[in-house]
Structure formats: structure tokens, C-alpha cells
Amino acid sequence: MATTEAAEPQLVVKCPTCGASLAVSPEDLVRTCNYCGETIDVDGKKIPDHQMIPSQDINTIKANIEAFLVKNKIKAGTSIDEIKASYIPYWLVPFDSQTHYFGVLNGTVQRQKTETYRDSEGKTRTRTVTYSVPVYKPEEGNFARSGRENVIARKHTAFYGFDKFQDTIFLENVQPFDFNKVKVHAAEFINAEVDAHEAQMDAYGRVENGNRSIAAGKVSKLVRCDSQVNLKYPIYVHTALWTARYKFQGKVYKVSASGDSGKVVKGEVPLTLGRRMKNLILGLAIMVVASIVANYGFNEVQLNANDNGWIAVIIGIVIVALSFCPTSTAFKMQLEKSDKIKRPSKQKGQKPVARAPAPAPAPAPQ
């Protein structure tokens, strides 16, 4: 089993199904065989519910990367020297919860009072004045929430583009694991460094925090929030992140794509000397226009002291600020861009974005 953290010491274990030798890290708690797809924990027990998000085929991924390069003015025909898929593991933790909360609602009531005053003729008169008085009342209630928490099963995620990848995968539509759909890509499996119990601990804390946040939105001040959380055994899911390297003008650049959508989630876009010079000239031209506008406005303020002068000065300052975009780009050697990936409507109670595990603020359920 290969991982991206090559510096870690490697162990060799035998796959209990096909007998293949697998190189694993001491931190790997769930292992998947690259030769047959068997998935087991460190005690040799098979993971009961292994699922996946099938990836787009390599030709689709490659075509999308090439289209991304052309779109970003990297000439057609640029050679893609390497492209591979890594299947990254997640835990999907189903839950249901019941929450009771108690707090305080702030409000106001209108009161009236009569006051005396002297009018312009010096006579004493009375008038009715309306004013507001703050009031506080207790508020309590109950609500139920169910769904699942998506937890990435890795503590180290040194994959190019992974930060963007997390925002573009949608774990709602998983399918039963099919090794044949992985084998055709010659992909590698990334092992899990987070086991099912740790994923449940993390999910437990997230559910409680989410319930507390919902309760806090129902009152002005939350005094107490009690949640009963029931967690089911998590689902183990693999989803593909593709990485590619391409060569342009003798230098190598990286691109990553989501296997789910097939689109580029992050890519290095080199800036040629010509593009940088165009940005520099454009930035300087904008600054010249800004200085002319601002100078005109300043003169108007000095001579006529009217509002038109101040408006021109403000416009000049705004134009100067805009000039920093092309000017700063002129001094960069490359940019990082991505395709737009449309997020489908998510199902009630589900969260499409999985975050890295964090210590749970509450103890795990028995």
C-alpha cells in the first residue's frame, strides 16, 4: 500500500484474501489491498460496509485537464507526463439526536407617560410620550435532528489540491464498493489513519456542537442545552482524487481533479513573460488614468469646493486600488485556478463537506 508520506517507515503485511504483500505505515488503522480491494482493520477484521464514489474514466479526466489548460491560455498540445488516481478514505457516521434547550428571549414593550414642557410662548403644556422597556422571558423547547457526519479518515493529507477537493465532493450518493471500477484506473488506495471509533468520537462532538448552535439561534441567550445523540456504525467510503503533471516550456506543473465530477479542482497555471508584461502595462495604464482623475478632482476641490471634486478624488482612489490586480500578477510566475463545480442540492440532514478530524468536546457514547 503506497501513501504520499514517503518519509514514514513502512511495514509489509499479507492480504488475507489474495496473499499479496502490502507496504503499510504504522499509523494505518484500516488497510485496503491494491490487488483485490479487500479492506480490513489492524486486527484483520473485514470492514462491514465498504462503499465508494465511482470515478470518471481516465480519458474524461485527461480531456478536462486539457480543456482547463486551453481555457487558461496554455497552448494546446502541452504534454501531460503523469496522471494517476488516489482513492481517499472517509467515514460517514449516521446519527439521530434529541435536544432540549433552555434560554432567555429579549424583547421590548411599549409604555407611555405624560410629561410637561414649555412651548415657544412660555406656557406649560403636557404631552404623551411613548418609550420602550426591555423585557426578558424564559424560553425552552425541543427539536430532533438526524443525518450523518462526514469525517476524513486521514490525519495527514499532503495531496495537491486536497483543500479544494474537500469542497467539491458530494458524499451523499455513494455506491457499494466495486474493485473492478478501481482496477481499470490502476489507482492506489490511501489507507485510513482514523478508525471507526475515533470517527464516531469526532462525529459525536460535531453533532452536539451543531445542536447547540441551532438552540442558540432560537433564543437571545442560551442557558442550557442537553442532547441525546445516537450514533450508528460508520460507513467506510473511498473517493478518487486525480493528480497530473504537465510540462510547459521545460518546466513541470501540477493539476488535480475530482474523480466524482471529473473537473479540475486546482491547477498551476504558468505565466509567460508576454502575459506578465501585458499585465504590467495594463496596471501602469490604470494608475496613470487614476492619477489624472484624482488630480482633476483635487483641483476642483481647491478651486470650487464642490461635491464633484470629492467624487472624482474617490473614483481615482478606487481605480488605483483596482490597478494592483494586474500589477501584482505581473510579478508572479504562476497562478492557481480551478473549474467551477456546481454543488447539487443536498439531502436534509446531510453535510457534503468532510472536515479533518478534531478532538471531540464530549465523551464518546458507550
C-alpha positions as CSV (number, residue, x, y, z in Angstrom):
1,M,0.0,0.0,0.0
2,A,1.5,3.3,-1.1
3,T,0.9,6.6,0.6
4,T,2.1,10.1,-0.2
5,E,4.0,10.4,3.0
6,A,7.1,8.6,1.7
7,A,9.2,9.6,4.7
8,E,7.2,7.3,7.0
9,P,8.6,3.9,7.9
10,Q,6.9,1.1,6.0
11,L,5.8,-2.3,7.2
12,V,4.9,-5.3,5.0
13,V,1.7,-7.3,5.7
14,K,0.0,-10.0,3.8
15,C,-3.5,-9.6,2.3
16,P,-5.7,-12.2,4.0
17,T,-7.7,-12.7,0.8
18,C,-5.2,-12.8,-2.1
19,G,-1.9,-13.1,-0.2
20,A,-0.3,-10.1,-1.8
21,S,2.4,-8.3,0.2
22,L,1.3,-4.8,1.1
23,A,3.5,-1.9,2.3
24,V,1.8,0.0,5.1
25,S,2.5,2.7,7.6
26,P,2.5,2.0,11.3
27,E,-0.3,4.7,11.5
28,D,-2.6,2.8,9.1
29,L,-5.6,1.6,11.0
30,V,-7.7,0.4,8.0
31,R,-5.9,-1.1,5.0
32,T,-7.2,-1.8,1.5
33,C,-5.4,-4.2,-0.8
34,N,-4.3,-2.6,-4.1
35,Y,-4.6,-6.1,-5.8
36,C,-8.0,-7.3,-4.7
37,G,-9.7,-4.5,-2.9
38,E,-10.1,-6.4,0.5
39,T,-10.4,-3.8,3.3
40,I,-9.5,-4.8,6.9
41,D,-8.7,-3.2,10.2
42,V,-5.4,-3.7,12.1
43,D,-6.9,-6.8,13.8
44,G,-7.6,-8.4,10.5
45,K,-11.4,-7.9,10.6
46,K,-13.2,-7.0,7.4
47,I,-14.8,-3.6,7.3
48,P,-18.5,-4.4,7.2
49,D,-19.9,-1.6,5.0
50,H,-17.3,-0.5,2.4
51,Q,-18.6,1.9,-0.2
52,M,-17.3,4.2,-2.9
53,I,-17.9,7.1,-5.2
54,P,-17.0,5.8,-8.7
55,S,-14.6,7.9,-10.6
56,Q,-14.8,9.3,-14.1
57,D,-12.6,7.4,-16.5
58,I,-9.1,8.5,-17.2
59,N,-9.9,9.8,-20.7
60,T,-12.6,12.1,-19.3
61,I,-10.2,13.3,-16.6
62,K,-7.4,13.9,-19.1
63,A,-9.8,15.7,-21.5
64,N,-11.0,18.0,-18.7
65,I,-7.4,18.8,-17.7
66,E,-6.5,19.7,-21.3
67,A,-9.6,21.9,-21.6
68,F,-8.6,23.6,-18.4
69,L,-5.2,24.4,-19.8
70,V,-6.6,25.7,-23.1
71,K,-9.1,27.8,-21.2
72,N,-6.2,29.4,-19.2
73,K,-4.2,30.1,-22.3
74,I,-1.8,27.3,-22.1
75,K,-1.3,26.3,-25.7
76,A,-3.0,23.1,-26.9
77,G,-0.7,20.1,-27.2
78,T,1.0,20.6,-23.9
79,S,2.2,17.1,-22.8
80,I,0.7,15.5,-19.7
81,D,3.5,13.3,-18.5
82,E,1.9,11.7,-15.5
83,I,-1.7,11.1,-14.3
84,K,-3.0,8.9,-11.6
85,A,-5.8,8.4,-9.1
86,S,-5.6,8.1,-5.4
87,Y,-8.7,6.8,-3.5
88,I,-9.0,8.8,-0.3
89,P,-11.0,7.3,2.7
90,Y,-13.8,8.9,4.6
91,W,-16.1,7.7,7.4
92,L,-19.8,8.6,7.1
93,V,-21.3,8.4,10.6
94,P,-25.2,8.2,10.7
95,F,-26.8,9.8,13.7
96,D,-30.1,10.9,15.3
97,S,-30.4,13.2,18.2
98,Q,-33.0,14.7,20.6
99,T,-32.2,18.1,22.1
100,H,-33.8,20.1,24.9
101,Y,-32.7,23.7,25.4
102,F,-33.5,26.5,27.9
103,G,-32.7,30.1,27.5
104,V,-33.9,33.7,27.6
105,L,-35.6,35.8,25.0
106,N,-35.1,39.5,24.9
107,G,-37.9,41.8,23.8
108,T,-39.4,45.2,24.4
109,V,-42.8,46.6,25.3
110,Q,-44.2,50.0,24.6
111,R,-45.1,52.2,27.5
112,Q,-46.5,55.7,27.6
113,K,-46.0,58.5,30.1
114,T,-47.2,62.1,30.4
115,E,-44.7,64.9,30.7
116,T,-44.9,68.7,31.0
117,Y,-43.0,71.2,28.9
118,R,-43.0,74.9,28.0
119,D,-43.9,75.9,24.5
120,S,-42.5,78.8,22.5
121,E,-44.8,81.2,24.3
122,G,-43.6,80.1,27.7
123,K,-46.8,78.3,28.6
124,T,-46.8,75.0,30.4
125,R,-48.3,72.1,28.5
126,T,-48.4,68.3,28.7
127,R,-47.8,65.7,26.1
128,T,-47.8,61.9,25.9
129,V,-44.5,60.2,25.2
130,T,-44.1,56.6,24.0
131,Y,-41.0,54.7,25.1
132,S,-39.6,51.2,25.1
133,V,-38.9,49.0,28.1
134,P,-36.7,45.9,27.8
135,V,-38.4,42.6,28.9
136,Y,-37.0,39.2,29.4
137,K,-38.8,35.9,29.4
138,P,-37.7,32.3,29.7
139,E,-37.9,30.1,26.6
140,E,-37.4,26.4,26.3
141,G,-38.1,23.8,23.6
142,N,-37.2,20.5,22.0
143,F,-36.1,19.5,18.5
144,A,-34.8,16.4,16.7
145,R,-32.1,16.2,14.2
146,S,-30.8,13.3,12.1
147,G,-28.4,12.8,9.2
148,R,-24.7,11.9,9.1
149,E,-21.3,13.5,9.8
150,N,-18.6,13.0,7.1
151,V,-15.1,12.6,8.6
152,I,-12.0,12.2,6.5
153,A,-10.1,9.1,7.7
154,R,-6.7,10.7,7.4
155,K,-4.7,12.9,9.8
156,H,-2.1,13.7,7.1
157,T,-3.4,15.0,3.8
158,A,-0.4,16.1,1.8
159,F,-2.2,15.8,-1.6
160,Y,-2.0,18.7,-4.0
161,G,-5.4,20.3,-4.3
162,F,-6.9,18.5,-1.4
163,D,-8.1,21.7,0.2
164,K,-10.3,22.5,-2.8
165,F,-11.2,18.8,-3.3
166,Q,-13.0,18.7,0.0
167,D,-15.4,21.4,-1.1
168,T,-16.2,19.7,-4.4
169,I,-17.0,16.1,-3.4
170,F,-20.5,15.1,-2.5
171,L,-20.7,12.0,-0.3
172,E,-24.5,11.6,-0.4
173,N,-24.6,9.4,-3.5
174,V,-22.2,6.6,-2.5
175,Q,-22.4,3.1,-4.0
176,P,-21.3,-0.4,-2.9
177,F,-17.6,-0.8,-3.3
178,D,-16.7,-2.4,-6.7
179,F,-13.0,-3.2,-7.0
180,N,-13.3,-3.5,-10.8
181,K,-14.2,0.2,-11.0
182,V,-10.9,1.0,-9.3
183,K,-8.7,-1.6,-11.1
184,V,-9.4,-0.1,-14.5
185,H,-7.7,3.1,-13.5
186,A,-4.6,1.4,-11.9
187,A,-5.4,3.6,-8.9
188,E,-3.9,3.4,-5.4
189,F,-5.7,3.2,-2.1
190,I,-4.8,5.6,0.7
191,N,-5.2,3.9,4.0
192,A,-7.1,5.2,7.0
193,E,-5.3,6.7,10.0
194,V,-8.6,7.2,11.8
195,D,-10.6,4.2,12.8
196,A,-14.4,3.8,13.2
197,H,-14.4,4.6,16.9
198,E,-12.4,7.8,16.5
199,A,-14.6,8.9,13.7
200,Q,-17.6,8.3,16.0
201,M,-16.0,10.4,18.7
202,D,-15.4,13.2,16.3
203,A,-18.9,13.0,14.9
204,Y,-20.4,13.0,18.4
205,G,-18.7,16.3,19.2
206,R,-19.8,17.8,15.9
207,V,-23.4,16.8,16.4
208,E,-23.5,18.2,19.9
209,N,-21.9,21.5,18.7
210,G,-24.4,21.6,15.8
211,N,-27.3,21.2,18.1
212,R,-26.0,23.8,20.5
213,S,-25.6,26.2,17.6
214,I,-29.2,25.6,16.5
215,A,-30.5,26.1,20.0
216,A,-28.6,29.3,20.4
217,G,-30.3,30.6,17.3
218,K,-33.7,30.1,18.9
219,V,-33.1,32.3,22.0
220,S,-31.3,35.6,22.8
221,K,-29.1,33.9,25.4
222,L,-28.7,30.1,25.7
223,V,-28.5,28.9,29.3
224,R,-28.6,25.2,28.9
225,C,-28.6,22.7,26.0
226,D,-28.9,18.9,26.5
227,S,-28.6,16.5,23.6
228,Q,-29.1,12.7,23.5
229,V,-27.1,11.5,20.5
230,N,-27.4,8.1,19.0
231,L,-24.6,7.1,16.6
232,K,-24.7,4.1,14.2
233,Y,-21.6,2.2,12.9
234,P,-20.0,4.4,10.3
235,I,-19.8,3.7,6.6
236,Y,-16.3,3.5,5.1
237,V,-16.1,5.3,1.7
238,H,-13.3,5.7,-0.9
239,T,-13.4,8.6,-3.4
240,A,-10.9,9.5,-6.0
241,L,-8.6,12.5,-6.3
242,W,-6.6,12.6,-9.6
243,T,-3.3,14.3,-9.8
244,A,-1.4,15.1,-13.0
245,R,1.8,16.7,-14.0
246,Y,2.3,18.5,-17.3
247,K,5.3,20.1,-19.0
248,F,5.2,23.6,-20.4
249,Q,8.3,25.5,-21.7
250,G,10.6,23.0,-20.0
251,K,9.0,23.3,-16.5
252,V,6.7,20.8,-14.7
253,Y,3.4,21.9,-13.2
254,K,0.7,20.1,-11.2
255,V,-3.1,19.8,-11.7
256,S,-5.6,17.9,-9.5
257,A,-9.1,16.8,-10.5
258,S,-12.1,15.3,-8.6
259,G,-12.9,11.8,-9.7
260,D,-16.6,12.5,-8.7
261,S,-17.1,15.3,-11.2
262,G,-14.1,14.8,-13.4
263,K,-13.3,18.6,-13.2
264,V,-10.1,20.3,-12.2
265,V,-10.2,21.4,-8.5
266,K,-6.8,23.1,-8.5
267,G,-4.1,23.7,-11.1
268,E,-0.9,25.6,-11.6
269,V,-1.2,28.0,-14.5
270,P,2.2,29.3,-15.6
271,L,2.5,33.0,-16.6
272,T,4.6,33.6,-19.7
273,L,6.8,36.7,-20.0
274,G,4.4,38.1,-22.6
275,R,1.4,37.7,-20.2
276,R,3.2,39.3,-17.3
277,M,4.3,42.2,-19.5
278,K,0.7,42.8,-20.6
279,N,-0.5,42.8,-17.0
280,L,2.3,45.3,-16.0
281,I,1.4,47.6,-18.9
282,L,-2.3,47.4,-18.1
283,G,-1.6,48.1,-14.4
284,L,0.6,51.1,-15.1
285,A,-2.0,52.4,-17.6
286,I,-4.8,52.2,-15.0
287,M,-2.6,54.0,-12.5
288,V,-2.0,56.9,-15.0
289,V,-5.7,57.2,-15.6
290,A,-6.3,57.1,-11.8
291,S,-3.8,59.9,-11.2
292,I,-5.4,62.1,-13.9
293,V,-8.9,61.6,-12.4
294,A,-7.7,62.2,-8.8
295,N,-5.7,65.3,-9.8
296,Y,-8.7,66.7,-11.6
297,G,-10.8,66.1,-8.5
298,F,-8.3,67.7,-6.2
299,N,-8.1,70.8,-8.3
300,E,-11.9,71.0,-8.3
301,V,-12.0,70.8,-4.6
302,Q,-9.3,73.6,-4.2
303,L,-11.0,75.9,-6.7
304,N,-14.7,75.4,-6.3
305,A,-15.1,73.3,-3.2
306,N,-17.9,71.3,-4.7
307,D,-19.0,67.7,-4.4
308,N,-17.9,66.8,-7.9
309,G,-14.3,67.3,-6.9
310,W,-14.6,64.9,-4.0
311,I,-16.4,62.3,-6.2
312,A,-13.5,62.5,-8.7
313,V,-11.0,62.0,-5.9
314,I,-12.8,58.9,-4.6
315,I,-13.1,57.5,-8.1
316,G,-9.3,58.0,-8.6
317,I,-8.5,56.2,-5.4
318,V,-10.8,53.2,-6.3
319,I,-9.1,53.0,-9.8
320,V,-5.7,53.0,-8.1
321,A,-6.8,50.1,-5.9
322,L,-8.0,48.2,-9.0
323,S,-4.6,48.6,-10.7
324,F,-3.0,46.4,-8.1
325,C,-4.7,43.3,-9.5
326,P,-2.9,43.3,-12.9
327,T,0.3,44.9,-11.5
328,S,0.7,42.2,-8.8
329,T,0.0,39.4,-11.4
330,A,2.9,40.8,-13.5
331,F,5.4,39.8,-10.8
332,K,4.1,36.3,-10.3
333,M,5.5,33.2,-12.2
334,Q,2.2,31.2,-12.0
335,L,-1.4,31.3,-10.7
336,E,-3.6,28.6,-9.2
337,K,-7.0,28.2,-10.7
338,S,-9.9,25.7,-10.7
339,D,-13.0,24.9,-12.7
340,K,-16.4,25.8,-11.4
341,I,-18.1,22.8,-9.9
342,K,-21.9,23.1,-9.3
343,R,-23.0,21.8,-5.9
344,P,-26.1,19.6,-6.2
345,S,-28.9,20.1,-3.7
346,K,-28.1,18.2,-0.6
347,Q,-30.5,16.0,1.2
348,K,-32.0,17.0,4.5
349,G,-29.7,16.5,7.5
350,Q,-26.6,15.7,5.4
351,K,-23.4,17.6,5.0
352,P,-21.4,17.3,1.8
353,V,-18.2,18.7,3.1
354,A,-16.0,16.5,5.2
355,R,-13.5,18.1,7.5
356,A,-10.4,16.9,9.1
357,P,-10.9,15.2,12.5
358,A,-10.6,17.2,15.7
359,P,-10.8,16.3,19.4
360,A,-14.4,15.9,20.4
361,P,-15.5,18.2,23.2
362,A,-17.8,15.5,24.7
363,P,-17.0,11.8,25.6
364,A,-17.9,9.2,23.1
365,P,-21.1,7.2,23.7
366,Q,-20.9,3.8,25.1
